[in-house]
Amino acid sequence: MATDTFYDRVQELRAEYPDPRSAVMPALQLAQAEHGGWLSEEAFREVADALDVTPAFCLSIASFYDMFRLERPGRHMIEVCSNVSCAVRGAQQVVRAFERELGLETGGTSDDGEFTLRTVECIGGCGWATVVAVNNRHRLNVQAADVPGIVEELRREQP
């Protein structure tokens, strides 16, 4: 229903689980999508209120998983897989190349709000390492030499 509130949608999720706390992860995913790709204090309160838990409980779950963002991301999210398969195929060199091209450290967001660079434990493409997710779209077999072109392509995109 188009008029459903966030609370109503969380209640639908809650009904799928025997224990309301089990709905925390899908509720946090919903909140993150609705709050511009990250979980603000307000988002934690909304989830907590809908599931009768505390915001601290929600934060304890969200802070454990890479998929939840606790700070506002840049317009372009760049995530480099750092798991074993990608590490063996040069993930660290790819990360360093992104840091150089973007002028920021891993885990940071550029001052203009355009780019966030993160490493993540696994993107699920071990056979195509190094895998880089750019705005949730996977790029396979990325090498450090590919990074300047990727960054240039993103800089040319209009907001």
Summary of the structure (lengths in Angstrom):
residues: 159
radius of gyration: 17.7
end to end distance: 29.9
largest distance: 50.1
contacts: 463
relative contact order: 0.12
helix: 48%
strand: 12%
